[in-house]
């Protein structure tokens, strides 16, 4: 990523303190956290973009409902693929 421009952000001392703590916790810099947050906010990410690793596909036929669904899903565990 090429950085082309810069701007100044004024924060309260409390917000700056929290930002620095978070940067230390992540092993990062306050600037990189702010860049990431701005890009995330303005990047137009959809809920699907943000949750891509949890989204899968159903390999079987139509969705069932009611008691049949409880029976069909009794052995299902989240995080299990296949």
RAVEN-V135842 format. One record per helix or strand of 2 or more residues. SS is the DSSP state (~ for helix, > for strand). FROM is the first residue (numbers start at 1). LEN is the number of residues. Records with the same first field share a line. If there is no record, write none. Layout:
# RAVEN-V135842
SS = FROM-LEN, FROM-LEN
This chain:
# RAVEN-V135842
~ = 13-14, 30-13, 47-4, 52-3, 67-7
